[in-house]
Amino acid sequence: MATTIQVLRETRDHLAELAKERGVSIGQLVEALAAEQLTAAQRAERLAADRETVRRMMGVDLRDEEFERAPDVLGNIYKIAAEKVRAAKGTATRSSWTPAPSRRSPAATKR
């Protein structure tokens, strides 16, 4: 059953433009946007399911408190990766690169 949602005219126009660009109706666009956003209950349900999977796969019965105290491994991986990318870009974009001095002996250069 369809319903009406009241929004500002500017919001409606923005939604209409987005829907047109995607080739869908405004209703379909709103449904897709809503499906992307989890409620607090849905997030909690996913977290519980993910933790249960970890417990089962590791064969260790970790309590929720232990999960809470655990380091943010994924967050740390993202930070390390970002640092490596920044470092790589820093060395790759240097414009003041100069070749190392020649290591030839003075006798070799007199030939």
VENQUIBEL-V809537 format. One record per pair of residues at least 24 apart in sequence whose ideal C-beta (glycine too) atoms are under 10 Angstrom apart, sorted by the first residue. I is the first residue (numbers start at 0). GAP is how many residues later the second one is. D is the distance in Angstrom with one decimal. If there is no record, write none. Layout:
BEGIN
I,GAP,D ; I,GAP,D
END
This chain:
BEGIN
1,25,7.1 ; 2,24,9.7 ; 4,25,7.4
END
